[in-house]
Amino acid sequence: MMVISILTRRLKEGKTYDDFRRAWYHTIGFGSPIKLYSAVNAFDQREIIVVALGEIAHGQDPMKLLRTDAKERLDHPLDAVIEPEIGRTFGIVVSEDDFSPAGEMKYKPASINGKETDFEEVSEGLALARKLISQASVEREKAREAMARA
């Protein structure tokens, strides 16, 4: 299953993308095919957009990936460079489409890697993703509170 997350963060006044990148950059990999794309908003240079695309193999523990990311954020907080509000969007990729050829193109059903998308499977995956992301958020907040008390 291919997953996507889109996170938007706003730099604090006077901070740069490089400040963000130095604080944000992961020092531990996920151990799974995941690529992150960072962008600066064309209309607001203080807004940083990070799009992550990853593959979760059948039988792989997605909580391990979420915990790896939560640990990175706890070990390398971004509080000094970004505003507290973070936009978070998570989903399951349902289609990949290549519109690069010139000229007319024929419609094709939603598919990933040439396999037509099973929307019943997607629905089940979305329910699981909501559960796991919520669980990871609770764990991250508990860990953050424990660190603040220490």
MIGULO-329250 format. One record per residue: residue number from 1; residue in one letter; x, y, z of N, C-alpha, C in turn. Coordinates in pm, 1 decimal, always signed. Layout:
N
[kolza NUM, 'A', [X, Y, Z], [X, Y, Z], [X, Y, Z]]
...
end
This chain:
150
[kolza 1, 'M', [+84.8, -117.1, +0.0], [+0.0, +0.0, +0.0], [+89.6, +123.6, +0.0]]
[kolza 2, 'M', [+57.1, +217.5, -87.6], [+133.4, +341.3, -94.8], [+58.1, +448.0, -15.1]]
[kolza 3, 'V', [+130.8, +516.3, +73.0], [+70.1, +619.0, +156.9], [+132.3, +754.7, +126.1]]
[kolza 4, 'I', [+57.2, +858.5, +159.8], [+104.5, +995.0, +138.1], [+73.7, +1077.2, +262.7]]
[kolza 5, 'S', [+164.5, +1165.5, +295.5], [+135.2, +1264.9, +399.2], [+180.9, +1399.7, +345.5]]
[kolza 6, 'I', [+101.4, +1500.6, +378.1], [+134.0, +1637.4, +339.2], [+129.4, +1720.3, +466.7]]
[kolza 7, 'L', [+243.7, +1775.2, +503.6], [+253.6, +1856.4, +624.3], [+293.1, +1997.8, +584.9]]
[kolza 8, 'T', [+222.7, +2094.3, +640.2], [+257.9, +2233.9, +616.2], [+295.0, +2297.1, +749.0]]
[kolza 9, 'R', [+403.2, +2370.8, +745.0], [+452.8, +2439.8, +864.3], [+490.0, +2581.8, +824.1]]
[kolza 10, 'R', [+476.7, +2672.6, +918.4], [+510.6, +2812.8, +891.8], [+634.6, +2849.6, +971.7]]
[kolza 11, 'L', [+733.5, +2902.2, +900.6], [+855.9, +2946.2, +966.6], [+828.3, +3065.1, +1057.0]]
[kolza 12, 'K', [+897.3, +3070.2, +1168.5], [+891.2, +3188.1, +1254.1], [+960.7, +3303.3, +1181.3]]
[kolza 13, 'E', [+919.7, +3422.3, +1215.2], [+979.1, +3542.8, +1154.7], [+1131.5, +3536.8, +1168.0]]
[kolza 14, 'G', [+1201.7, +3562.9, +1057.3], [+1347.6, +3565.0, +1058.8], [+1413.2, +3429.5, +1036.2]]
[kolza 15, 'K', [+1335.2, +3322.1, +1035.8], [+1391.8, +3189.0, +1012.2], [+1387.6, +3157.2, +863.2]]
[kolza 16, 'T', [+1478.6, +3069.5, +819.0], [+1489.9, +3034.4, +677.6], [+1460.1, +2886.3, +657.2]]
[kolza 17, 'Y', [+1445.9, +2849.6, +529.7], [+1428.3, +2707.9, +498.7], [+1547.4, +2627.5, +551.5]]
[kolza 18, 'D', [+1667.6, +2681.2, +539.9], [+1785.3, +2609.5, +588.7], [+1777.3, +2587.2, +739.8]]
[kolza 19, 'D', [+1726.9, +2685.8, +814.7], [+1707.3, +2666.6, +959.1], [+1611.4, +2550.1, +982.9]]
[kolza 20, 'F', [+1501.7, +2550.2, +907.0], [+1403.6, +2442.1, +917.4], [+1468.4, +2308.7, +884.8]]
[kolza 21, 'R', [+1537.9, +2302.2, +772.6], [+1596.8, +2176.0, +726.1], [+1695.2, +2118.9, +828.0]]
[kolza 22, 'R', [+1777.1, +2204.6, +886.9], [+1873.8, +2156.7, +986.4], [+1803.2, +2097.2, +1107.8]]
[kolza 23, 'A', [+1691.4, +2155.4, +1148.6], [+1617.2, +2103.5, +1264.5], [+1532.9, +1981.6, +1226.4]]
[kolza 24, 'W', [+1478.0, +1981.1, +1107.2], [+1383.9, +1878.2, +1061.1], [+1451.1, +1750.6, +1012.0]]
[kolza 25, 'Y', [+1570.2, +1760.8, +954.8], [+1633.0, +1649.3, +882.6], [+1642.3, +1524.2, +968.9]]
[kolza 26, 'H', [+1595.6, +1412.6, +915.3], [+1596.1, +1285.6, +988.6], [+1737.7, +1230.6, +1002.5]]
[kolza 27, 'T', [+1771.8, +1187.2, +1121.5], [+1902.2, +1126.1, +1145.8], [+1891.6, +974.4, +1150.5]]
[kolza 28, 'I', [+1770.0, +922.7, +1143.7], [+1744.8, +778.2, +1140.4], [+1647.8, +752.1, +1026.3]]
[kolza 29, 'G', [+1681.7, +656.7, +940.5], [+1594.9, +622.5, +828.2], [+1480.3, +532.2, +870.6]]
[kolza 30, 'F', [+1382.0, +520.9, +783.7], [+1262.4, +442.6, +812.2], [+1280.5, +292.9, +786.7]]
[kolza 31, 'G', [+1379.6, +255.4, +707.1], [+1396.2, +114.2, +673.8], [+1288.1, +65.2, +579.3]]
[kolza 32, 'S', [+1231.2, +155.0, +503.0], [+1123.0, +125.3, +410.4], [+1129.1, +228.9, +298.9]]
[kolza 33, 'P', [+1080.3, +195.3, +177.9], [+1087.3, +293.1, +69.1], [+998.5, +414.9, +96.3]]
[kolza 34, 'I', [+1059.3, +523.2, +138.8], [+987.1, +646.9, +166.8], [+1069.9, +763.0, +112.5]]
[kolza 35, 'K', [+1005.8, +849.7, +34.8], [+1071.4, +970.5, -16.4], [+993.7, +1090.4, +33.4]]
[kolza 36, 'L', [+1067.7, +1191.9, +75.4], [+1007.1, +1316.3, +121.2], [+1048.0, +1427.6, +26.6]]
[kolza 37, 'Y', [+950.4, +1508.3, -12.0], [+972.6, +1621.6, -100.5], [+938.3, +1747.8, -22.9]]
[kolza 38, 'S', [+1032.0, +1840.6, -15.5], [+1008.9, +1967.2, +53.8], [+989.1, +2077.5, -49.4]]
[kolza 39, 'A', [+897.6, +2167.9, -16.1], [+870.0, +2280.0, -105.6], [+848.5, +2406.0, -23.2]]
[kolza 40, 'V', [+874.5, +2518.8, -85.9], [+844.0, +2648.7, -27.4], [+724.5, +2702.9, -105.6]]
[kolza 41, 'N', [+621.3, +2747.2, -34.2], [+500.7, +2800.1, -96.0], [+535.6, +2921.8, -182.0]]
[kolza 42, 'A', [+491.6, +2922.7, -306.7], [+521.0, +3031.8, -399.2], [+459.2, +3164.3, -355.3]]
[kolza 43, 'F', [+350.8, +3158.3, -277.0], [+281.0, +3280.2, -235.6], [+311.1, +3320.0, -92.0]]
[kolza 44, 'D', [+382.8, +3233.5, -19.8], [+418.2, +3262.4, +119.7], [+547.3, +3187.4, +149.7]]
[kolza 45, 'Q', [+660.2, +3256.3, +136.2], [+789.6, +3190.0, +149.7], [+817.9, +3139.4, +290.0]]
[kolza 46, 'R', [+734.6, +3176.2, +386.2], [+751.2, +3122.9, +522.1], [+679.9, +2988.9, +539.0]]
[kolza 47, 'E', [+598.2, +2950.2, +440.1], [+529.1, +2821.6, +450.7], [+610.1, +2711.8, +383.2]]
[kolza 48, 'I', [+641.2, +2607.4, +461.3], [+715.3, +2491.6, +411.4], [+616.4, +2376.5, +398.0]]
[kolza 49, 'I', [+620.0, +2310.5, +284.6], [+531.2, +2198.0, +256.9], [+618.9, +2075.2, +239.7]]
[kolza 50, 'V', [+589.0, +1969.6, +315.4], [+662.5, +1844.4, +301.3], [+563.2, +1737.2, +259.6]]
[kolza 51, 'V', [+591.6, +1674.3, +145.4], [+509.4, +1565.6, +95.0], [+591.5, +1438.0, +107.7]]
[kolza 52, 'A', [+535.4, +1340.0, +175.5], [+603.5, +1211.2, +191.2], [+523.4, +1104.4, +117.3]]
[kolza 53, 'L', [+593.0, +1026.3, +37.4], [+533.3, +912.0, -30.9], [+607.4, +788.2, +16.1]]
[kolza 54, 'G', [+531.6, +690.6, +63.3], [+595.7, +570.4, +114.0], [+517.4, +445.5, +81.5]]
[kolza 55, 'E', [+587.3, +337.7, +83.0], [+528.1, +206.7, +55.1], [+529.9, +125.8, +183.2]]
[kolza 56, 'I', [+415.0, +73.5, +220.5], [+407.9, -16.2, +335.1], [+382.3, -155.6, +280.4]]
[kolza 57, 'A', [+478.6, -243.0, +300.0], [+468.0, -379.2, +248.0], [+367.3, -458.6, +330.1]]
[kolza 58, 'H', [+305.0, -555.7, +265.3], [+210.3, -642.9, +334.9], [+284.2, -714.3, +448.7]]
[kolza 59, 'G', [+230.1, -707.0, +568.2], [+292.6, -769.1, +684.4], [+387.5, -678.3, +760.0]]
[kolza 60, 'Q', [+420.4, -561.7, +704.1], [+509.4, -467.5, +771.6], [+430.7, -393.9, +879.4]]
[kolza 61, 'D', [+495.3, -360.9, +989.2], [+430.5, -290.3, +1099.4], [+435.0, -140.3, +1073.8]]
[kolza 62, 'P', [+320.7, -78.4, +1033.8], [+322.1, +64.8, +1007.4], [+347.1, +148.0, +1133.1]]
[kolza 63, 'M', [+316.7, +95.2, +1250.5], [+342.8, +170.0, +1374.1], [+492.4, +193.2, +1392.4]]
[kolza 64, 'K', [+575.3, +100.7, +1344.0], [+720.4, +119.7, +1352.8], [+761.7, +244.3, +1275.8]]
[kolza 65, 'L', [+703.1, +265.3, +1158.4], [+733.7, +384.6, +1078.4], [+686.8, +510.8, +1149.6]]
[kolza 66, 'L', [+565.4, +506.6, +1203.7], [+511.1, +623.5, +1273.8], [+592.3, +654.8, +1399.1]]
[kolza 67, 'R', [+635.4, +550.6, +1469.5], [+715.8, +572.3, +1590.4], [+853.8, +626.6, +1556.3]]
[kolza 68, 'T', [+910.7, +583.0, +1444.5], [+1040.3, +635.7, +1400.5], [+1027.6, +785.9, +1376.7]]
[kolza 69, 'D', [+920.8, +826.6, +1308.3], [+901.2, +968.7, +1281.2], [+876.1, +1045.0, +1410.8]]
[kolza 70, 'A', [+794.3, +991.5, +1499.5], [+766.1, +1060.0, +1627.3], [+894.0, +1076.4, +1708.9]]
[kolza 71, 'K', [+978.3, +973.2, +1710.5], [+1104.2, +981.6, +1785.6], [+1193.6, +1091.1, +1727.8]]
[kolza 72, 'E', [+1200.0, +1099.4, +1595.6], [+1279.7, +1205.0, +1531.6], [+1229.6, +1342.8, +1573.6]]
[kolza 73, 'R', [+1097.6, +1362.2, +1572.8], [+1043.1, +1493.7, +1608.8], [+1067.3, +1524.5, +1755.7]]
[kolza 74, 'L', [+1062.7, +1423.4, +1842.7], [+1090.1, +1446.7, +1984.4], [+1238.1, +1472.8, +2008.0]]
[kolza 75, 'D', [+1324.2, +1398.4, +1937.2], [+1468.6, +1415.8, +1952.8], [+1518.4, +1544.2, +1886.8]]
[kolza 76, 'H', [+1447.9, +1590.2, +1784.8], [+1488.4, +1709.4, +1709.5], [+1366.6, +1800.2, +1693.2]]
[kolza 77, 'P', [+1325.3, +1865.6, +1801.2], [+1205.5, +1950.0, +1792.9], [+1225.2, +2069.1, +1699.7]]
[kolza 78, 'L', [+1115.7, +2110.0, +1639.5], [+1118.0, +2221.0, +1545.5], [+1068.6, +2351.1, +1608.0]]
[kolza 79, 'D', [+1040.0, +2349.0, +1737.2], [+977.8, +2462.9, +1804.8], [+1053.1, +2594.6, +1785.0]]
[kolza 80, 'A', [+1182.5, +2590.5, +1772.3], [+1260.8, +2713.9, +1759.2], [+1247.6, +2777.0, +1620.6]]
[kolza 81, 'V', [+1202.4, +2697.8, +1521.0], [+1200.7, +2751.4, +1384.9], [+1061.4, +2761.7, +1322.7]]
[kolza 82, 'I', [+961.9, +2691.7, +1378.3], [+828.5, +2697.3, +1317.5], [+723.9, +2742.6, +1418.3]]
[kolza 83, 'E', [+614.9, +2794.2, +1364.1], [+498.8, +2830.2, +1444.8], [+433.9, +2700.4, +1495.6]]
[kolza 84, 'P', [+356.9, +2706.6, +1604.2], [+301.3, +2584.1, +1663.3], [+199.5, +2509.9, +1575.9]]
[kolza 85, 'E', [+125.2, +2581.0, +1491.7], [+22.5, +2515.7, +1410.8], [+87.1, +2439.8, +1295.2]]
[kolza 86, 'I', [+43.8, +2315.4, +1276.6], [+94.0, +2232.8, +1167.0], [-26.3, +2177.5, +1092.0]]
[kolza 87, 'G', [-26.3, +2193.4, +959.0], [-130.3, +2132.0, +876.9], [-90.0, +1988.5, +848.3]]
[kolza 88, 'R', [-182.4, +1895.4, +872.7], [-152.3, +1753.4, +852.4], [-259.7, +1689.9, +764.5]]
[kolza 89, 'T', [-216.7, +1625.9, +656.4], [-306.6, +1551.9, +569.0], [-241.5, +1416.6, +542.2]]
[kolza 90, 'F', [-317.1, +1310.9, +563.7], [-266.2, +1175.4, +541.6], [-363.2, +1101.0, +451.2]]
[kolza 91, 'G', [-312.0, +1013.8, +367.3], [-400.4, +937.2, +280.8], [-331.4, +817.0, +221.0]]
[kolza 92, 'I', [-409.7, +743.4, +145.8], [-359.7, +628.4, +70.8], [-365.8, +666.8, -76.6]]
[kolza 93, 'V', [-258.0, +645.5, -146.2], [-252.9, +677.9, -288.6], [-342.2, +578.5, -362.8]]
[kolza 94, 'V', [-433.8, +631.0, -443.9], [-526.7, +544.3, -516.3], [-497.4, +537.3, -665.4]]
[kolza 95, 'S', [-413.8, +628.7, -715.4], [-379.4, +621.1, -856.9], [-252.2, +699.3, -884.6]]
[kolza 96, 'E', [-177.2, +649.8, -979.6], [-62.3, +723.3, -1031.9], [-87.4, +739.7, -1181.6]]
[kolza 97, 'D', [-71.6, +860.4, -1228.6], [-101.4, +889.7, -1368.2], [+14.7, +967.0, -1429.5]]
[kolza 98, 'D', [+54.3, +924.6, -1547.0], [+163.2, +990.6, -1618.7], [+101.9, +1071.5, -1732.8]]
[kolza 99, 'F', [+99.4, +1200.9, -1716.0], [+44.9, +1288.7, -1818.5], [+155.1, +1356.5, -1899.0]]
[kolza 100, 'S', [+275.0, +1298.7, -1901.7], [+385.3, +1363.8, -1971.7], [+382.2, +1348.0, -2124.1]]
[kolza 101, 'P', [+319.4, +1245.0, -2182.0], [+318.1, +1238.3, -2328.5], [+243.1, +1357.4, -2388.8]]
[kolza 102, 'A', [+286.8, +1399.8, -2506.0], [+217.3, +1507.1, -2576.8], [+96.5, +1448.5, -2648.9]]
[kolza 103, 'G', [-5.2, +1528.3, -2665.6], [-120.0, +1485.4, -2744.7], [-230.2, +1420.8, -2663.2]]
[kolza 104, 'E', [-323.9, +1364.0, -2735.5], [-444.3, +1306.0, -2676.0], [-411.4, +1180.9, -2594.6]]
[kolza 105, 'M', [-482.8, +1167.6, -2485.1], [-465.0, +1049.9, -2399.4], [-602.5, +990.8, -2370.6]]
[kolza 106, 'K', [-609.0, +860.4, -2362.6], [-735.5, +792.9, -2332.0], [-748.9, +773.4, -2181.3]]
[kolza 107, 'Y', [-873.0, +777.7, -2135.1], [-903.2, +754.4, -1993.7], [-859.1, +613.8, -1954.1]]
[kolza 108, 'K', [-809.5, +603.2, -1831.9], [-779.8, +471.3, -1776.0], [-826.0, +471.5, -1631.0]]
[kolza 109, 'P', [-871.4, +357.4, -1582.6], [-915.3, +349.1, -1442.4], [-798.4, +373.8, -1346.8]]
[kolza 110, 'A', [-831.1, +409.1, -1224.3], [-729.6, +430.9, -1121.4], [-645.9, +304.5, -1104.3]]
[kolza 111, 'S', [-513.2, +324.6, -1097.7], [-423.9, +210.0, -1081.0], [-291.3, +254.9, -1021.1]]
[kolza 112, 'I', [-222.9, +158.9, -958.4], [-88.3, +179.6, -904.4], [-1.1, +68.1, -961.3]]
[kolza 113, 'N', [+111.9, +106.2, -1018.6], [+204.8, +8.2, -1077.7], [+133.5, -87.6, -1172.6]]
[kolza 114, 'G', [+36.2, -35.6, -1248.6], [-34.0, -116.5, -1346.5], [-145.1, -203.7, -1289.9]]
[kolza 115, 'K', [-164.5, -201.9, -1158.1], [-270.0, -282.8, -1095.9], [-387.9, -192.0, -1063.0]]
[kolza 116, 'E', [-506.7, -227.1, -1114.1], [-625.4, -145.2, -1090.2], [-654.5, -137.1, -941.2]]
[kolza 117, 'T', [-692.7, -18.9, -896.9], [-717.6, +7.4, -755.5], [-844.1, -63.5, -708.2]]
[kolza 118, 'D', [-831.3, -132.9, -596.7], [-944.2, -199.3, -530.9], [-992.9, -105.0, -420.9]]
[kolza 119, 'F', [-1105.8, -36.5, -445.1], [-1150.7, +65.7, -351.3], [-1205.0, +8.2, -221.0]]
[kolza 120, 'E', [-1243.3, -117.5, -219.3], [-1280.4, -181.9, -92.2], [-1155.6, -197.3, -5.4]]
[kolza 121, 'E', [-1046.4, -237.3, -67.9], [-918.2, -248.3, +2.0], [-872.4, -110.6, +51.5]]
[kolza 122, 'V', [-891.3, -9.0, -30.3], [-854.6, +127.4, +8.0], [-934.9, +170.3, +130.6]]
[kolza 123, 'S', [-1064.2, +142.8, +131.0], [-1149.9, +180.0, +243.4], [-1101.7, +114.1, +372.9]]
[kolza 124, 'E', [-1066.9, -12.5, +364.9], [-1013.4, -83.0, +482.8], [-880.3, -21.5, +525.7]]
[kolza 125, 'G', [-796.8, +12.0, +429.4], [-667.7, +73.2, +459.3], [-682.9, +210.1, +523.0]]
[kolza 126, 'L', [-781.2, +287.6, +477.6], [-805.0, +419.5, +535.2], [-848.9, +409.0, +680.6]]
[kolza 127, 'A', [-935.5, +311.5, +709.4], [-980.5, +291.3, +847.6], [-861.6, +255.3, +936.7]]
[kolza 128, 'L', [-775.0, +167.3, +888.1], [-655.8, +128.3, +963.5], [-561.9, +247.8, +979.9]]
[kolza 129, 'A', [-543.2, +324.9, +873.8], [-454.9, +441.4, +880.5], [-504.9, +541.7, +984.2]]
[kolza 130, 'R', [-636.1, +568.0, +985.9], [-691.2, +661.2, +1085.9], [-661.4, +613.0, +1226.9]]
[kolza 131, 'K', [-680.1, +484.5, +1249.3], [-656.0, +426.3, +1381.9], [-508.7, +439.0, +1421.1]]
[kolza 132, 'L', [-418.7, +402.6, +1331.7], [-275.9, +403.6, +1361.7], [-221.9, +545.5, +1379.2]]
[kolza 133, 'I', [-266.2, +638.4, +1294.7], [-218.9, +775.9, +1305.7], [-267.9, +837.8, +1436.2]]
[kolza 134, 'S', [-391.4, +809.2, +1473.5], [-444.3, +859.4, +1601.3], [-365.2, +802.3, +1718.1]]
[kolza 135, 'Q', [-337.1, +672.2, +1712.1], [-259.8, +606.4, +1817.9], [-119.6, +666.5, +1827.5]]
[kolza 136, 'A', [-55.9, +688.2, +1713.9], [+78.6, +745.7, +1713.4], [+77.3, +888.4, +1768.8]]
[kolza 137, 'S', [-27.4, +965.0, +1739.1], [-38.4, +1101.8, +1790.7], [-49.1, +1102.4, +1942.0]]
[kolza 138, 'V', [-129.0, +1011.1, +1995.5], [-144.4, +1001.0, +2141.2], [-10.0, +964.8, +2204.3]]
[kolza 139, 'E', [+59.7, +866.8, +2147.1], [+190.6, +825.7, +2199.6], [+290.0, +941.8, +2194.4]]
[kolza 140, 'R', [+290.7, +1017.2, +2083.9], [+383.7, +1129.4, +2069.0], [+355.0, +1237.8, +2172.4]]
[kolza 141, 'E', [+228.0, +1268.5, +2194.2], [+192.7, +1371.8, +2292.3], [+229.7, +1329.3, +2434.2]]
[kolza 142, 'K', [+208.2, +1201.5, +2468.3], [+247.7, +1151.3, +2600.8], [+398.3, +1162.6, +2618.9]]
[kolza 143, 'A', [+472.6, +1126.0, +2515.2], [+619.1, +1134.3, +2522.2], [+664.0, +1279.6, +2534.5]]
[kolza 144, 'R', [+598.9, +1369.6, +2461.1], [+632.8, +1512.0, +2466.8], [+606.4, +1568.1, +2606.4]]
[kolza 145, 'E', [+493.1, +1530.7, +2666.1], [+460.1, +1575.5, +2802.8], [+560.3, +1520.6, +2904.3]]
[kolza 146, 'A', [+600.1, +1393.9, +2886.5], [+697.9, +1334.7, +2977.3], [+832.0, +1406.0, +2967.6]]
[kolza 147, 'M', [+871.9, +1443.1, +2846.2], [+997.9, +1515.6, +2826.8], [+989.9, +1654.0, +2891.6]]
[kolza 148, 'A', [+873.8, +1717.5, +2883.3], [+857.5, +1851.1, +2940.5], [+864.9, +1846.7, +3093.6]]
[kolza 149, 'R', [+816.9, +1737.9, +3151.3], [+820.6, +1722.7, +3297.9], [+959.4, +1689.0, +3348.6]]
[kolza 150, 'A', [+1040.2, +1626.9, +3262.7], [+1174.9, +1581.6, +3304.7], [+1273.6, +1694.9, +3316.0]]
end
